[in-house]
């Protein structure tokens, strides 16, 4: 597919999303979900960068405001009111991320005395760390595109809050660990196990937010948080054969490569570990031949995670060629070439879900918002992949 066709599809998908979720059409109920909205911000910013139509810049900024006003506050069906952070109305508007941001799930969070149910938990609200890191990245990218440094500050405030509440020192001693899901007010864990890639997402995002200069300003400097995440990440095996997790790993590798090239971080062993884990996971994923299944047995947004990741791998190769002094890592280059042999899977996945018959499957319709937004990201990934 040529770039102009991709851009046209993305423009249509994102304008439909804006109308459907109450972003651009007054009178419609606002429907906000943190993961989807983060990717929507990336897409709107990239449309603005490529088309230079101010409409898309404004949609990104309006979406950010809506997310903060909706997910930075308690739900309408919650007895609690106001900002999750507990700040006054005035201070909450100045620091909308200070208490974190809700996921936006359809059901209220599980109460303290409610028994845990694995299936129900997926639909119950609260906070996810890996959703928060996506929003941090979206805020940071918005600051880069608009030149407004306050967005980076809001992202750092969110990072500081999330890190303090999601990490904990185990009673047995040793490095800190992380909870996977927290309650809306971040007062208690809802799922105590650690998300596989949460520490990695956190570490890379903190480095991105802090940047190369690491100058002192009034925003959180995140140096303590970075050091703690380094310890949590030490000796971790990132291998996964889940397509969304694989895509996340490859995107993380791309971000590490860019941050290394810019002098914002130096961790060749981390990059090598991520790329090696990605290759192992990709080979394991393909042995199951999941892309041969019918649409009714596939989840598009998870596959788009992989296609975005494969786009990230191609971008990493370009960055390594542009910055050979910073990224002269033979083992990474060798393994990256093996990953790129599967690069054709990205357009294969996109073409499959661009087929109208496949979008009539229940698995597409049920997750339409996240499917269409992530399809748009896969077609025009630069807004998400750039650091």
C-alpha positions as CSV (number, residue, x, y, z in Angstrom):
1,X,0.0,0.0,0.0
2,X,1.4,3.4,-0.9
3,X,1.8,6.1,1.8
4,X,-1.0,8.3,0.4
5,X,-3.5,5.4,0.6
6,X,-2.4,4.6,4.1
7,X,-2.8,8.2,5.2
8,X,-6.3,8.4,3.7
9,X,-7.4,5.3,5.5
10,X,-5.9,6.6,8.8
11,X,-7.6,10.0,8.4
12,X,-11.0,8.3,7.9
13,X,-10.5,5.9,10.8
14,X,-9.5,8.6,13.2
15,X,-12.3,11.1,12.2
16,X,-14.8,8.3,12.7
17,X,-13.3,7.5,16.1
18,X,-13.5,11.1,17.1
19,X,-17.2,11.3,16.1
20,X,-18.1,7.9,17.6
21,X,-16.6,8.5,21.0
22,X,-17.8,12.0,21.7
23,X,-14.5,13.8,20.9
24,X,-15.6,15.9,18.0
25,X,-19.4,15.8,18.1
26,X,-21.2,17.8,20.8
27,X,-24.2,16.1,22.4
28,X,-22.7,12.6,22.1
29,X,-21.8,10.7,25.2
30,X,-18.0,10.8,25.9
31,X,-16.4,7.4,25.9
32,X,-12.8,7.4,27.1
33,X,-10.5,4.4,27.5
34,X,-6.8,5.1,28.4
35,X,-5.0,2.7,26.1
36,X,-7.0,3.5,23.0
37,X,-6.9,7.2,23.7
38,X,-3.1,7.2,24.0
39,X,-2.7,5.6,20.6
40,X,-5.3,8.0,19.2
41,X,-3.2,11.0,20.4
42,X,-0.2,9.5,18.6
43,X,-2.3,9.2,15.4
44,X,-3.7,12.7,15.6
45,X,-0.3,14.1,16.1
46,X,1.1,12.2,13.1
47,X,-1.8,13.3,10.9
48,X,-1.0,16.9,11.9
49,X,2.7,16.4,11.2
50,X,2.0,15.0,7.7
51,X,-1.0,16.9,6.6
52,X,-0.4,20.2,8.6
53,X,-4.2,20.5,9.2
54,X,-4.7,22.2,12.5
55,X,-7.8,20.1,13.0
56,X,-5.8,17.1,14.0
57,X,-3.6,19.0,16.4
58,X,-6.7,20.3,18.1
59,X,-8.2,16.8,18.3
60,X,-5.1,15.6,20.1
61,X,-5.3,18.4,22.6
62,X,-9.0,18.1,23.1
63,X,-8.6,14.3,23.6
64,X,-6.0,14.9,26.3
65,X,-8.3,17.3,28.1
66,X,-11.2,14.8,27.9
67,X,-9.0,12.0,29.3
68,X,-7.9,14.1,32.2
69,X,-11.4,15.3,33.0
70,X,-12.9,11.9,32.7
71,X,-10.3,9.3,33.8
72,X,-8.5,11.6,36.2
73,X,-11.8,11.8,38.2
74,X,-13.9,9.2,40.0
75,X,-16.6,7.4,37.9
76,X,-20.2,8.8,37.8
77,X,-21.4,5.7,39.6
78,X,-18.8,6.0,42.4
79,X,-19.8,7.6,45.8
80,X,-16.5,9.4,45.7
81,X,-16.4,12.6,43.8
82,X,-13.7,14.9,42.3
83,X,-10.1,14.3,41.3
84,X,-8.6,10.9,42.1
85,X,-5.6,12.7,43.6
86,X,-7.8,14.4,46.2
87,X,-6.7,17.8,45.1
88,X,-9.1,20.7,45.0
89,X,-10.9,21.5,41.8
90,X,-8.5,24.3,41.0
91,X,-5.3,22.4,41.8
92,X,-6.7,19.2,40.2
93,X,-7.0,21.1,36.9
94,X,-3.4,22.2,37.2
95,X,-2.2,18.7,38.0
96,X,-4.7,16.3,36.5
97,X,-2.3,13.3,36.4
98,X,-1.2,13.7,40.1
99,X,-3.4,10.8,41.2
100,X,-3.0,8.6,38.2
101,X,-5.7,7.9,35.6
102,X,-8.4,5.2,35.5
103,X,-8.4,2.6,32.8
104,X,-12.0,3.3,31.7
105,X,-13.3,-0.2,32.0
106,X,-17.1,-0.7,31.8
107,X,-17.6,-2.0,35.4
108,X,-16.7,-0.4,38.7
109,X,-13.5,-1.6,40.4
110,X,-13.7,-4.6,42.7
111,X,-14.5,-3.6,46.2
112,X,-12.4,-4.5,49.2
113,X,-14.7,-7.3,50.3
114,X,-15.5,-8.6,46.8
115,X,-13.9,-11.9,45.9
116,X,-11.5,-11.9,43.0
117,X,-12.8,-13.4,39.8
118,X,-10.3,-13.7,36.9
119,X,-12.9,-13.1,34.1
120,X,-14.7,-10.2,35.9
121,X,-11.5,-8.4,36.7
122,X,-10.8,-7.8,33.0
123,X,-14.0,-5.6,32.8
124,X,-13.5,-3.9,36.2
125,X,-12.0,-0.4,36.5
126,X,-8.8,0.6,38.4
127,X,-5.3,1.5,37.1
128,X,-2.8,-0.4,35.0
129,X,0.8,0.7,35.0
130,X,1.4,-0.2,31.3
131,X,-1.6,2.0,30.3
132,X,-0.1,4.9,32.3
133,X,3.3,4.5,30.6
134,X,1.5,4.8,27.2
135,X,-0.2,8.0,28.4
136,X,3.2,9.4,29.6
137,X,4.6,8.7,26.2
138,X,1.6,10.4,24.5
139,X,1.9,13.5,26.7
140,X,5.7,13.7,26.0
141,X,5.1,13.4,22.3
142,X,2.5,16.2,22.5
143,X,5.0,18.4,24.2
144,X,7.5,17.7,21.5
145,X,5.0,18.5,18.7
146,X,3.5,21.6,20.2
147,X,6.5,23.0,22.0
148,X,4.6,23.1,25.3
149,X,6.8,21.7,28.0
150,X,3.9,21.5,30.5
151,X,2.9,18.2,28.8
152,X,6.3,16.7,29.8
153,X,5.8,17.9,33.3
154,X,2.4,16.3,33.5
155,X,3.9,13.1,32.3
156,X,6.6,13.2,34.9
157,X,4.1,13.9,37.7
158,X,2.2,10.8,36.5
159,X,5.4,8.8,36.4
160,X,6.3,9.8,40.0
161,X,2.8,8.9,41.3
162,X,2.5,5.6,39.4
163,X,6.0,4.5,40.4
164,X,5.4,5.2,44.1
165,X,2.1,3.3,44.2
166,X,2.8,0.4,41.9
167,X,6.2,-0.6,43.3
168,X,6.7,-2.1,46.7
169,X,9.5,-3.7,48.8
170,X,8.8,-7.5,49.3
171,X,8.8,-8.7,52.9
172,X,11.6,-11.2,51.9
173,X,13.9,-8.4,51.0
174,X,15.7,-7.7,47.7
175,X,14.8,-5.4,44.9
176,X,11.4,-3.8,44.7
177,X,8.6,-5.5,42.8
178,X,5.5,-4.2,41.1
179,X,1.8,-4.8,41.3
180,X,0.0,-5.4,38.0
181,X,-3.3,-3.6,38.7
182,X,-4.2,-1.1,41.4
183,X,-7.4,0.3,42.7
184,X,-8.7,3.6,41.3
185,X,-7.3,5.6,44.2
186,X,-4.0,3.6,44.1
187,X,-4.6,2.6,47.8
188,X,-4.5,-1.1,47.3
189,X,-3.5,-3.7,44.7
190,X,-6.3,-5.4,42.7
191,X,-3.9,-7.9,41.1
192,X,-0.7,-8.5,43.0
193,X,1.4,-10.2,40.4
194,X,3.9,-8.2,38.3
195,X,3.2,-7.4,34.7
196,X,5.8,-9.1,32.5
197,X,7.0,-5.9,30.8
198,X,5.9,-3.2,33.2
199,X,9.3,-2.6,34.7
200,X,10.8,-2.3,31.2
201,X,8.1,0.0,30.0
202,X,8.6,2.2,33.1
203,X,12.4,2.3,32.8
204,X,12.4,3.3,29.1
205,X,9.6,5.8,29.6
206,X,11.3,7.5,32.5
207,X,14.5,7.9,30.5
208,X,12.5,9.4,27.7
209,X,10.7,11.9,29.9
210,X,13.9,13.0,31.6
211,X,15.8,13.4,28.3
212,X,19.5,14.0,27.6
213,X,20.0,17.2,29.5
214,X,18.6,16.0,32.9
215,X,18.5,19.6,34.0
216,X,16.9,20.5,37.2
217,X,13.5,22.1,37.0
218,X,10.3,22.2,39.0
219,X,9.1,18.9,37.6
220,X,10.0,15.5,39.1
221,X,13.5,14.5,38.0
222,X,12.8,10.7,38.1
223,X,16.4,9.8,38.9
224,X,15.4,7.8,42.0
225,X,12.7,6.1,40.0
226,X,15.1,5.2,37.2
227,X,17.6,3.6,39.6
228,X,14.8,1.5,41.2
229,X,13.6,0.4,37.8
230,X,17.1,-0.6,36.8
231,X,17.2,-2.9,39.8
232,X,13.8,-4.4,39.1
233,X,14.7,-5.0,35.4
234,X,18.0,-6.7,36.3
235,X,18.3,-10.3,35.1
236,X,14.7,-10.3,33.7
237,X,13.8,-12.5,30.8
238,X,11.4,-10.5,28.5
239,X,10.6,-13.4,26.1
240,X,6.9,-13.7,25.2
241,X,5.0,-15.2,22.3
242,X,1.9,-13.0,22.8
243,X,1.6,-10.8,19.7
244,X,0.8,-7.7,21.7
245,X,3.6,-8.3,24.1
246,X,6.0,-9.0,21.2
247,X,5.0,-5.7,19.6
248,X,5.6,-3.9,22.8
249,X,9.1,-5.5,23.1
250,X,10.1,-4.4,19.6
251,X,8.7,-0.9,20.1
252,X,10.8,-0.8,23.4
253,X,13.9,-1.8,21.4
254,X,13.3,1.0,18.9
255,X,12.9,3.5,21.8
256,X,16.1,2.3,23.5
257,X,17.9,2.6,20.2
258,X,16.7,6.2,19.7
259,X,17.4,7.2,23.2
260,X,20.9,5.7,23.0
261,X,21.5,7.6,19.7
262,X,20.4,10.8,21.4
263,X,22.6,10.2,24.4
264,X,19.7,10.0,26.8
265,X,20.6,6.5,27.9
266,X,23.5,4.0,27.5
267,X,22.5,0.4,28.0
268,X,23.7,-1.9,25.2
269,X,23.1,-5.0,27.2
270,X,19.5,-4.0,27.7
271,X,19.0,-3.5,23.9
272,X,20.6,-6.9,23.2
273,X,18.4,-8.6,25.8
274,X,15.2,-7.0,24.3
275,X,16.1,-7.9,20.7
276,X,17.1,-11.4,21.6
277,X,13.9,-12.0,23.6
278,X,11.9,-10.6,20.7
279,X,13.4,-13.0,18.2
280,X,12.8,-16.0,20.5
281,X,9.2,-14.9,21.1
282,X,8.5,-14.3,17.4
283,X,9.8,-17.7,16.4
284,X,7.6,-19.3,19.1
285,X,4.6,-17.3,18.0
286,X,4.9,-18.3,14.4
287,X,5.3,-22.0,15.2
288,X,1.6,-21.9,16.3
289,X,0.5,-20.5,13.0
290,X,-2.1,-18.2,14.6
291,X,-2.4,-16.0,11.6
292,X,-4.0,-18.9,9.7
293,X,-7.1,-18.8,11.9
294,X,-10.4,-17.2,10.7
295,X,-11.2,-13.7,11.9
296,X,-13.7,-15.0,14.4
297,X,-10.8,-16.6,16.3
298,X,-8.4,-13.7,16.2
299,X,-8.1,-10.5,18.2
300,X,-7.1,-7.7,15.8
301,X,-5.7,-5.2,18.3
302,X,-3.3,-7.8,19.6
303,X,-2.1,-8.6,16.1
304,X,-1.7,-4.8,15.4
305,X,0.6,-4.7,18.4
306,X,2.9,-7.1,16.5
307,X,2.6,-5.3,13.2
308,X,3.5,-2.0,14.9
309,X,6.4,-3.8,16.5
310,X,7.7,-5.0,13.2
311,X,7.5,-1.4,11.9
312,X,9.5,-0.5,15.0
313,X,12.2,-3.1,14.1
314,X,12.6,-1.6,10.6
315,X,12.9,1.9,12.2
316,X,15.5,0.6,14.6
317,X,17.6,-0.7,11.7
318,X,17.5,2.8,10.2
319,X,18.5,4.4,13.5
320,X,21.4,2.0,13.9
321,X,22.6,2.8,10.4
322,X,22.4,6.6,11.1
323,X,24.2,6.3,14.4
324,X,26.9,3.6,14.0
325,X,29.1,5.0,16.7
326,X,26.4,4.8,19.4
327,X,24.8,1.6,18.2
328,X,27.6,-0.5,16.9
329,X,26.3,-3.7,18.5
330,X,27.0,-6.7,16.2
331,X,24.8,-9.2,18.1
332,X,21.8,-6.8,17.9
333,X,22.3,-6.1,14.2
334,X,22.5,-9.9,13.5
335,X,19.4,-10.7,15.5
336,X,17.5,-7.7,14.1
337,X,18.1,-9.0,10.5
338,X,16.5,-12.3,11.5
339,X,13.5,-10.4,12.9
340,X,13.2,-8.3,9.8
341,X,12.8,-11.5,7.6
342,X,9.3,-11.6,9.1
343,X,8.6,-8.0,8.3
344,X,6.1,-9.0,5.6
345,X,3.8,-10.0,8.4
346,X,3.0,-6.4,9.1
347,X,1.2,-5.6,5.8
348,X,-0.2,-9.2,5.9
349,X,-1.9,-8.5,9.2
350,X,-3.1,-5.0,8.0
351,X,-4.5,-6.3,4.7
352,X,-6.3,-9.1,6.5
353,X,-8.2,-6.7,8.7
354,X,-8.8,-4.2,6.0
355,X,-10.9,-6.8,4.2
356,X,-14.5,-5.9,4.9
357,X,-15.7,-9.4,5.5
358,X,-13.2,-9.8,8.3
359,X,-14.4,-6.6,10.0
360,X,-17.8,-8.2,10.3
361,X,-16.5,-10.7,12.7
362,X,-17.7,-10.4,16.3
363,X,-14.1,-10.1,17.5
364,X,-13.7,-6.9,15.4
365,X,-17.1,-5.3,16.3
366,X,-16.8,-6.0,20.0
367,X,-13.4,-4.2,20.2
368,X,-14.0,-1.7,17.3
369,X,-12.5,1.4,18.9
370,X,-9.2,-0.2,19.9
371,X,-9.0,-2.2,16.7
372,X,-9.4,0.8,14.4
373,X,-7.1,3.1,16.4
374,X,-4.3,0.5,16.5
375,X,-4.8,-0.3,12.8
376,X,-4.3,3.4,12.1
377,X,-1.1,3.3,14.2
378,X,0.2,0.3,12.3
379,X,-0.4,2.1,9.0
380,X,1.2,5.3,10.1
381,X,3.4,4.4,13.1
382,X,5.8,7.3,13.3
383,X,3.8,9.2,15.8
384,X,4.0,6.4,18.3
385,X,7.5,5.2,17.4
386,X,9.3,8.5,17.5
387,X,11.2,9.4,20.7
